[in-house]
Amino acid sequence: MISSSYIGGLIAILFERPIVITNGTLIDGTGKSPIENSVVVIFGSKIIDVGINGEIDIPPNAKVLDAEGKTVIPGFIDSHTHFILMGLKVLTELDLSMTRSIPEVVGLVSSKISELPKGTWLKAHGWDESNWIEKRHPTKKDLDPVSPDHPVVLTPYYWHTITVNSKALELAQIDIEEKTPDPSGGKIERDPTGEPTGILKEEAMKLIDNVQPPLTESLAMKAVQKACEIVLRWGCTSIHELASPNSKLSTYQTAFEKGFLKVRAYVLPATKYIENLLEVLSILGIKTYFGNEFLRLGSVKIWFDGAMGSHTAVFSEPYADDPTTSGFYTISPEELNRTVMRAHKLGMQVAIHAIGDKAIEEALDAIELALKGEPREDHRHRIEHCELIKEDQIRRMKRLGVIAAVQPNFVGEWEHPGGMYEQRLGKDRLKLCNPFRSLLDEGIIVTFGTDCGYCPPFPFNPLYGLWSAVCHPIEEHRITLEEAIKCYTLNGAYASFEEHIKGSIESGKLADIAILSEDLTAIPAERIKDVKVDLTMVGGTILHDIIS
């Protein structure tokens, strides 16, 4: 007997209209030259034909989208996001990104606190002290006069440092008499008398995380919905969620089951869960890629060094603007080696956060050690950020088959002359930073991401990243538009073992597509960052549309 659900599905197929995108300039994600006056035919969730107008048959009942004067590309795949955190920040946190002084920050905090019940946590984010008159971090002494009864947490644009007030320190039991020790891989900053200043770095931030109210399922679902709304507006159809405290796979599973997850997610569990995760994976035999086209288990994410903004990324030489430090590791190289080896043996991909050249060297050592212990050709291990990298390390990455998961928006924000990177590194070392051209020329798979949720530009905007890569301030590091789009699409699919089903506009692949408001090949490269997204579809379903 034929079921009613089967008949219903058959009827839906019979009456479903194809979608045809015509007349646009197609940049298909493979790195090939653009196709003018293109045609893309979509039926159901898949692309069924691609070509030039006049050479492709357009079904008579098709819904036709005219993309004349626009660019048609695969949906962006953001290979490094903190997706739920981005949604949470928009919904719940005070935005400090436009502030220009500490008194301005204090004024905003004071005003917001006046709206909150006594004892409620206030969280704010996005400040950049390099743009402030004071050129320093705020401290608890700045915050205490306006927040005696509310714990306050301020997070800068680079996240790896926080400032809290005395109330938050009290709740976390960070005090003077006991002199709470620095946790391994973290730092509690103190003044000359030993009193905590309220500035915490890296693993020390967890002392505050541990006493904050837990995220409720209701708020988590709202955060997923808000984040989906943001990224769809910018043509993004897939994300790689990296190790935020709230980015549990179960949260994504619930969002998927409830219908709130509108983009495809490759979820990399948080560092704090690695040992438990590896134990469970060992028992169940589950590996990276487990899941479906909408939700998959990703890499084991390992936080290894910090960030340039907080002087915690690890370099082989001291910081130019603070010669007392060359950064510090959040875990030891020995622990890194053990974790990479264990994950690799279980068939898991690893994604190692390493920004400085010394950290990158240790990350490559760990990967090479694992490959010697158990050779595996298609491991696709990744280094996240991979910013200050030397020529011999680039060659070594190629030899080991390591992916560079980079964030080109960092270049646009901080790598210009006189910018934060030059302040931290000096002019000579700046030349080694984010060498996209050299990485691609060596044959390394380079993927692009925004680091949204932790780092600017905010709100989310992959086109800013395209502009940053094509117009890199260091001319010899620039790449072509077609290469940049491939890094943001097909290479992102490769990094999640999905290049056979998505990441390019080719027959048989998922119809994850974005239509940009202008023809990128017909405008000056400098204007790429100003282009908008007119339409976004995921699996043939239009989820953002201002043209039809």
C-alpha positions as CSV (number, residue, x, y, z in Angstrom):
1,M,0.0,0.0,0.0
2,I,1.4,3.4,-1.0
3,S,1.5,5.8,2.0
4,S,-0.1,9.2,2.0
5,S,3.3,10.9,2.8
6,Y,4.8,9.2,-0.3
7,I,2.0,10.5,-2.5
8,G,2.3,14.0,-1.0
9,G,6.0,14.0,-1.7
10,L,5.4,12.9,-5.3
11,I,2.8,15.6,-5.8
12,A,5.2,18.2,-4.4
13,I,7.9,17.1,-6.9
14,L,5.5,17.2,-9.8
15,F,4.3,20.7,-9.1
16,E,7.5,22.2,-7.9
17,R,8.8,25.0,-10.2
18,P,12.4,25.2,-11.3
19,I,14.2,28.4,-10.5
20,V,16.4,30.0,-13.2
21,I,19.0,32.8,-12.5
22,T,19.8,34.6,-15.7
23,N,22.0,37.4,-17.1
24,G,24.3,37.7,-14.2
25,T,28.1,37.5,-14.1
26,L,28.8,34.1,-12.6
27,I,31.9,33.5,-10.5
28,D,31.4,29.8,-9.8
29,G,33.7,29.3,-6.8
30,T,36.2,27.0,-8.7
31,G,38.7,29.8,-9.4
32,K,37.8,29.9,-13.1
33,S,37.2,33.1,-15.0
34,P,33.8,34.8,-14.6
35,I,31.0,33.9,-17.0
36,E,29.0,36.8,-18.3
37,N,25.3,36.6,-19.2
38,S,25.1,33.3,-17.3
39,V,22.2,30.9,-16.6
40,V,21.9,28.7,-13.5
41,V,19.0,26.2,-13.5
42,I,17.8,24.9,-10.1
43,F,15.3,22.2,-9.3
44,G,14.5,21.3,-5.8
45,S,17.6,21.6,-3.6
46,K,20.1,21.0,-6.5
47,I,21.7,22.8,-9.4
48,I,20.9,20.9,-12.5
49,D,22.5,23.1,-15.3
50,V,24.9,25.9,-15.7
51,G,25.9,27.8,-18.8
52,I,25.5,30.9,-21.0
53,N,22.2,32.5,-21.9
54,G,21.0,31.2,-25.2
55,E,22.8,27.9,-24.8
56,I,20.8,26.5,-21.9
57,D,17.1,25.6,-22.1
58,I,15.0,27.4,-19.6
59,P,12.0,25.3,-18.4
60,P,8.7,27.0,-19.5
61,N,7.2,27.0,-16.0
62,A,10.4,28.3,-14.2
63,K,10.6,31.1,-11.8
64,V,13.1,33.4,-13.5
65,L,15.4,35.7,-11.4
66,D,17.0,38.4,-13.6
67,A,20.6,39.1,-12.3
68,E,21.6,41.6,-14.9
69,G,24.3,43.9,-13.6
70,K,24.8,41.6,-10.6
71,T,27.2,38.9,-9.5
72,V,26.1,35.3,-8.9
73,I,28.3,33.3,-6.6
74,P,28.1,30.2,-4.4
75,G,26.8,31.0,-0.9
76,F,29.7,32.1,1.4
77,I,31.1,29.4,3.7
78,D,32.4,31.1,6.8
79,S,35.1,28.7,8.0
80,H,35.7,30.4,11.4
81,T,32.7,31.8,13.3
82,H,31.5,32.0,16.8
83,F,27.9,32.0,15.5
84,I,25.8,31.7,18.6
85,L,27.9,34.2,20.4
86,M,27.3,36.7,17.6
87,G,23.6,36.3,18.1
88,L,23.9,36.6,21.8
89,K,25.9,39.8,21.5
90,V,23.3,41.4,19.3
91,L,20.5,40.4,21.6
92,T,22.0,40.9,25.0
93,E,25.2,42.9,25.1
94,L,26.1,46.6,25.0
95,D,28.0,47.6,21.9
96,L,31.2,49.6,22.6
97,S,32.7,49.5,19.1
98,M,32.2,53.2,18.4
99,T,33.6,54.5,21.7
100,R,36.7,56.7,21.7
101,S,37.5,57.1,25.4
102,I,37.2,55.4,28.7
103,P,34.8,58.1,30.1
104,E,32.5,57.4,27.1
105,V,32.5,53.7,28.0
106,V,31.8,54.4,31.7
107,G,28.9,56.6,30.7
108,L,27.4,53.9,28.5
109,V,27.8,51.3,31.2
110,S,26.2,53.7,33.8
111,S,23.3,54.4,31.6
112,K,22.6,50.7,30.9
113,I,23.0,49.7,34.5
114,S,20.3,52.1,35.4
115,E,17.8,49.9,33.4
116,L,18.8,46.6,35.0
117,P,17.6,45.0,38.3
118,K,20.2,45.0,41.1
119,G,22.6,42.1,40.7
120,T,22.1,41.6,37.0
121,W,25.2,41.0,35.0
122,L,26.1,43.6,32.4
123,K,28.1,42.5,29.4
124,A,29.6,44.8,26.8
125,H,31.9,44.2,23.8
126,G,33.8,45.6,20.9
127,W,36.0,48.3,22.3
128,D,39.4,49.0,20.8
129,E,41.8,50.8,23.1
130,S,44.2,51.7,20.3
131,N,41.5,54.2,19.1
132,W,41.0,55.7,22.6
133,I,42.6,58.8,23.9
134,E,44.0,56.9,26.9
135,K,45.5,54.1,24.8
136,R,45.0,51.6,27.7
137,H,42.5,49.0,28.9
138,P,39.8,50.1,31.3
139,T,40.2,48.8,34.8
140,K,37.9,48.0,37.7
141,K,38.7,51.4,39.2
142,D,37.1,53.0,36.1
143,L,34.0,50.8,36.4
144,D,33.4,50.5,40.2
145,P,32.0,54.0,40.9
146,V,29.1,53.4,38.5
147,S,28.6,49.6,39.2
148,P,28.7,48.8,42.9
149,D,25.8,46.3,42.7
150,H,26.1,44.9,39.2
151,P,28.9,42.5,38.0
152,V,30.3,44.0,34.7
153,V,32.3,42.2,32.0
154,L,33.8,44.2,29.1
155,T,35.2,42.4,26.2
156,P,37.4,44.1,23.5
157,Y,37.2,43.4,19.8
158,Y,39.9,40.6,20.1
159,W,38.3,38.8,23.0
160,H,41.4,37.3,24.6
161,T,41.3,39.9,27.4
162,I,38.4,41.1,29.5
163,T,37.9,43.9,32.0
164,V,35.6,43.3,35.0
165,N,34.6,45.3,38.0
166,S,35.1,44.5,41.7
167,K,31.6,42.9,42.0
168,A,32.6,40.4,39.3
169,L,36.0,39.7,41.0
170,E,34.2,39.2,44.3
171,L,31.8,36.6,42.8
172,A,34.7,34.8,41.1
173,Q,36.6,34.9,44.5
174,I,39.6,36.7,43.0
175,D,41.1,38.6,45.9
176,I,44.2,40.2,47.4
177,E,44.6,38.4,50.7
178,E,44.5,34.9,49.2
179,K,46.2,36.2,46.0
180,T,44.4,34.0,43.6
181,P,47.1,32.3,41.5
182,D,47.2,32.7,37.7
183,P,45.6,29.7,36.1
184,S,47.7,27.7,33.7
185,G,47.6,29.5,30.3
186,G,46.1,32.7,31.8
187,K,47.0,35.9,33.7
188,I,45.3,37.9,36.4
189,E,46.8,41.4,36.0
190,R,47.8,43.1,39.3
191,D,49.0,46.6,40.2
192,P,52.3,47.0,42.1
193,T,50.6,46.4,45.5
194,G,49.3,43.0,44.2
195,E,45.7,44.2,43.9
196,P,43.9,42.8,40.8
197,T,43.2,45.5,38.3
198,G,40.2,43.8,36.8
199,I,42.0,42.8,33.6
200,L,42.1,39.1,32.9
201,K,43.8,37.3,30.0
202,E,43.2,34.0,28.3
203,E,42.4,31.1,30.7
204,A,42.0,33.5,33.6
205,M,38.8,34.7,31.9
206,K,37.2,31.3,32.7
207,L,37.2,32.3,36.4
208,I,34.5,34.8,35.4
209,D,32.8,32.5,32.9
210,N,32.3,29.9,35.7
211,V,30.2,32.3,37.9
212,Q,28.0,33.8,35.2
213,P,24.4,32.5,34.8
214,P,24.1,29.6,32.4
215,L,22.7,30.2,28.9
216,T,19.0,29.1,28.8
217,E,17.7,27.0,25.9
218,S,15.2,29.8,25.0
219,L,17.9,32.4,24.7
220,A,20.2,30.0,22.8
221,M,17.4,29.4,20.2
222,K,16.8,33.2,19.9
223,A,20.6,33.6,19.4
224,V,20.7,31.0,16.6
225,Q,17.7,32.7,14.9
226,K,19.3,36.1,15.1
227,A,22.7,34.8,13.8
228,C,21.0,33.1,10.9
229,E,19.1,36.3,10.0
230,I,22.4,38.3,10.0
231,V,24.5,35.9,7.9
232,L,21.7,35.2,5.4
233,R,21.5,38.9,4.8
234,W,25.2,38.7,3.8
235,G,25.0,35.7,1.5
236,C,26.4,33.2,3.9
237,T,24.9,29.7,3.6
238,S,27.3,27.6,5.7
239,I,29.3,28.2,8.9
240,H,32.0,26.5,10.9
241,E,31.3,27.1,14.6
242,L,34.5,27.1,16.5
243,A,34.6,26.3,20.2
244,S,32.6,29.0,21.9
245,P,31.5,28.1,25.4
246,N,27.8,28.1,24.2
247,S,28.4,26.3,20.9
248,K,27.5,22.8,22.0
249,L,26.5,20.3,19.3
250,S,23.3,19.6,21.3
251,T,22.3,23.3,21.0
252,Y,22.6,23.1,17.2
253,Q,20.8,19.8,17.2
254,T,17.9,21.4,19.1
255,A,17.9,24.4,16.8
256,F,17.9,22.1,13.8
257,E,15.0,20.0,15.2
258,K,12.9,23.1,15.9
259,G,13.5,24.5,12.5
260,F,15.5,27.5,13.7
261,L,18.8,26.6,12.0
262,K,18.6,28.0,8.5
263,V,22.2,27.7,7.4
264,R,24.4,24.6,7.3
265,A,26.6,24.2,10.4
266,Y,29.9,22.3,10.9
267,V,30.4,22.4,14.7
268,L,33.7,22.2,16.4
269,P,33.3,21.4,20.1
270,A,34.7,23.7,22.7
271,T,38.2,23.1,24.1
272,K,36.9,22.5,27.6
273,Y,35.1,19.4,26.4
274,I,37.9,17.8,24.4
275,E,38.8,15.0,26.9
276,N,35.1,14.0,27.4
277,L,34.5,14.3,23.6
278,L,37.5,12.1,22.7
279,E,36.4,9.5,25.3
280,V,32.9,9.4,23.9
281,L,34.1,9.3,20.3
282,S,36.5,6.4,21.2
283,I,33.6,4.4,22.6
284,L,31.1,5.1,19.8
285,G,33.5,5.2,16.9
286,I,32.2,8.5,15.6
287,K,34.5,10.7,13.5
288,T,34.6,14.1,12.0
289,Y,31.9,14.6,9.3
290,F,29.3,12.6,11.2
291,G,25.8,14.1,10.6
292,N,23.9,15.3,7.6
293,E,23.9,18.1,5.0
294,F,22.7,20.6,7.6
295,L,24.6,19.7,10.7
296,R,27.8,17.8,11.1
297,L,30.4,17.1,13.8
298,G,33.6,19.1,12.9
299,S,37.1,19.2,14.1
300,V,38.6,19.0,17.6
301,K,39.4,22.7,18.2
302,I,42.5,23.3,20.3
303,W,43.3,26.8,21.6
304,F,47.1,27.1,21.7
305,D,48.1,30.8,21.7
306,G,46.3,34.1,22.2
307,A,45.8,37.2,20.1
308,M,48.0,40.1,18.9
309,G,45.7,42.6,20.4
310,S,46.2,41.2,23.9
311,H,49.9,40.6,23.5
312,T,49.3,36.8,24.0
313,A,49.9,35.4,20.5
314,V,53.2,33.6,20.7
315,F,56.1,34.8,18.6
316,S,59.8,33.9,18.3
317,E,60.7,37.5,19.1
318,P,59.2,40.0,21.7
319,Y,56.4,42.4,20.8
320,A,57.6,45.6,19.3
321,D,55.4,47.7,21.6
322,D,56.0,45.5,24.7
323,P,59.5,44.0,24.7
324,T,58.8,42.3,28.0
325,T,56.7,39.6,26.4
326,S,56.5,37.4,23.3
327,G,53.1,36.0,24.3
328,F,52.2,32.8,26.1
329,Y,50.5,29.4,25.4
330,T,47.1,28.5,26.8
331,I,48.3,24.9,27.0
332,S,51.8,23.4,26.9
333,P,53.3,22.1,23.6
334,E,53.4,18.7,25.3
335,E,49.7,18.8,26.0
336,L,49.1,20.0,22.4
337,N,51.1,17.0,21.1
338,R,49.1,14.5,23.2
339,T,45.7,16.0,22.2
340,V,46.5,16.1,18.5
341,M,47.9,12.5,18.6
342,R,44.8,11.1,20.3
343,A,42.4,13.0,18.1
344,H,44.2,12.0,14.9
345,K,44.3,8.3,15.9
346,L,40.5,8.5,16.4
347,G,40.0,9.7,12.9
348,M,39.3,13.3,13.9
349,Q,40.3,16.4,12.1
350,V,42.1,19.0,14.4
351,A,41.9,22.7,14.2
352,I,44.7,24.5,16.1
353,H,44.4,28.1,17.1
354,A,47.9,29.5,16.3
355,I,48.6,33.1,15.3
356,G,52.3,33.7,16.1
357,D,55.2,32.1,14.2
358,K,56.4,30.2,17.2
359,A,52.9,28.8,17.9
360,I,52.6,27.8,14.3
361,E,55.9,26.0,14.4
362,E,54.7,24.0,17.5
363,A,51.4,23.3,15.8
364,L,53.1,21.9,12.8
365,D,55.4,19.8,15.0
366,A,52.3,18.3,16.7
367,I,50.7,17.5,13.4
368,E,53.8,16.0,12.0
369,L,54.3,13.9,15.1
370,A,50.8,12.5,14.7
371,L,51.2,11.7,11.0
372,K,54.5,9.9,11.7
373,G,52.7,7.8,14.4
374,E,49.8,7.0,12.2
375,P,50.0,8.2,8.5
376,R,46.7,9.4,7.1
377,E,46.7,11.1,3.7
378,D,43.3,12.9,3.8
379,H,43.4,14.2,7.4
380,R,42.7,17.9,6.5
381,H,44.1,19.2,9.8
382,R,43.8,23.0,10.1
383,I,45.6,25.9,11.6
384,E,43.2,28.6,12.6
385,H,44.4,32.2,12.0
386,C,47.9,31.2,10.9
387,E,48.9,34.9,10.7
388,L,52.6,35.5,11.1
389,I,54.1,32.7,9.1
390,K,57.6,32.3,7.6
391,E,58.5,30.9,4.2
392,D,59.8,27.6,5.5
393,Q,56.6,27.1,7.5
394,I,54.5,27.6,4.4
395,R,56.5,24.9,2.6
396,R,56.1,22.7,5.6
397,M,52.3,23.2,5.7
398,K,52.2,22.1,2.0
399,R,54.2,19.0,2.7
400,L,52.0,18.0,5.6
401,G,48.7,18.8,3.8
402,V,47.6,21.4,6.5
403,I,44.8,23.9,5.7
404,A,45.2,27.6,6.5
405,A,41.9,28.8,8.0
406,V,42.5,32.6,7.9
407,Q,40.4,35.8,8.5
408,P,41.0,38.4,5.8
409,N,38.9,41.0,7.6
410,F,41.7,41.2,10.2
411,V,43.9,42.5,7.3
412,G,41.4,45.3,6.5
413,E,41.0,46.2,10.1
414,W,44.6,46.1,11.4
415,E,47.3,45.5,8.8
416,H,47.3,49.0,7.2
417,P,50.3,51.3,7.9
418,G,50.3,52.5,11.5
419,G,47.6,50.0,12.4
420,M,47.5,47.6,15.4
421,Y,49.6,44.9,13.6
422,E,52.4,47.3,12.9
423,Q,52.3,48.6,16.4
424,R,52.6,45.0,17.8
425,L,55.1,43.7,15.2
426,G,57.1,46.6,13.8
427,K,57.4,47.2,10.0
428,D,59.8,44.3,9.3
429,R,57.7,41.5,10.8
430,L,54.5,43.1,9.4
431,K,55.6,41.9,6.0
432,L,55.3,38.3,7.1
433,C,51.7,38.7,8.2
434,N,48.8,37.1,6.3
435,P,50.7,36.3,3.1
436,F,47.7,35.0,1.2
437,R,49.5,35.1,-2.2
438,S,52.4,32.9,-0.9
439,L,50.1,30.4,0.7
440,L,48.1,30.0,-2.5
441,D,51.2,29.9,-4.8
442,E,52.5,27.1,-2.6
443,G,49.3,25.1,-3.3
444,I,47.9,25.3,0.3
445,I,44.2,25.2,0.7
446,V,43.2,28.6,2.2
447,T,39.8,29.1,3.7
448,F,38.3,32.4,4.8
449,G,36.2,33.2,7.8
450,T,35.1,36.3,9.8
451,D,35.7,35.2,13.4
452,C,32.3,36.8,13.9
453,G,31.2,36.9,17.5
454,Y,34.7,37.7,18.7
455,C,36.3,40.1,16.2
456,P,35.2,42.9,13.9
457,P,34.1,44.0,11.4
458,F,30.7,43.9,13.1
459,P,28.1,43.2,12.0
460,F,29.1,40.2,9.9
461,N,30.3,41.0,6.3
462,P,32.2,38.5,4.1
463,L,32.4,41.1,1.3
464,Y,34.7,43.1,3.6
465,G,36.9,40.0,3.7
466,L,36.9,39.7,-0.1
467,W,38.0,43.4,-0.3
468,S,40.7,42.9,2.3
469,A,42.2,40.0,0.4
470,V,42.1,41.6,-3.0
471,C,43.3,45.0,-1.8
472,H,45.7,43.7,0.8
473,P,47.8,46.6,2.2
474,I,50.9,44.6,1.4
475,E,50.8,44.4,-2.4
476,E,52.7,41.2,-2.8
477,H,50.2,39.4,-0.6
478,R,47.2,40.3,-2.8
479,I,45.1,37.6,-4.5
480,T,42.6,37.8,-7.4
481,L,38.8,38.2,-7.0
482,E,38.2,34.6,-8.3
483,E,40.8,33.2,-5.8
484,A,39.2,35.1,-2.9
485,I,35.8,33.8,-3.7
486,K,37.1,30.3,-4.0
487,C,38.7,30.7,-0.5
488,Y,35.3,31.8,0.8
489,T,33.3,29.0,-0.9
490,L,34.8,25.8,-2.4
491,N,37.8,25.8,-0.1
492,G,35.5,26.2,2.9
493,A,33.6,23.1,1.7
494,Y,36.9,21.2,1.4
495,A,37.8,22.1,5.0
496,S,34.6,20.3,6.1
497,F,35.0,17.4,3.7
498,E,32.0,18.6,1.7
499,E,33.5,19.9,-1.6
500,H,31.6,17.1,-3.5
501,I,28.2,18.5,-2.5
502,K,28.6,22.3,-2.1
503,G,30.9,25.3,-2.4
504,S,30.7,25.9,-6.2
505,I,27.9,26.5,-8.7
506,E,28.1,23.2,-10.7
507,S,25.6,20.7,-11.9
508,G,24.6,18.2,-9.1
509,K,25.6,20.4,-6.2
510,L,23.4,21.9,-3.6
511,A,21.8,25.2,-4.7
512,D,23.4,27.4,-2.0
513,I,23.7,30.6,-3.9
514,A,24.0,34.4,-3.4
515,I,23.3,37.2,-5.8
516,L,25.3,40.4,-5.1
517,S,24.0,43.8,-5.8
518,E,26.7,44.8,-8.3
519,D,28.9,43.1,-10.9
520,L,32.2,42.7,-9.0
521,T,34.1,42.5,-12.3
522,A,32.9,45.9,-13.4
523,I,33.7,48.0,-10.4
524,P,37.0,49.1,-8.8
525,A,38.3,46.6,-6.4
526,E,38.2,49.2,-3.7
527,R,34.4,49.2,-3.8
528,I,34.0,45.5,-3.2
529,K,33.5,46.2,0.6
530,D,30.5,48.4,-0.2
531,V,28.5,45.8,-2.2
532,K,25.4,44.3,-0.7
533,V,23.6,41.0,-1.1
534,D,20.3,41.0,-3.0
535,L,19.4,37.3,-2.6
536,T,20.5,34.3,-0.7
537,M,19.2,30.7,-1.2
538,V,20.0,27.6,0.8
539,G,19.2,24.3,-1.0
540,G,17.1,26.1,-3.6
541,T,15.0,27.9,-0.9
542,I,15.2,31.7,-1.0
543,L,15.8,33.0,2.5
544,H,16.8,36.5,1.8
545,D,15.5,38.5,-1.2
546,I,15.2,42.1,-2.2
547,I,15.1,41.6,-6.0
548,S,12.2,39.3,-6.8
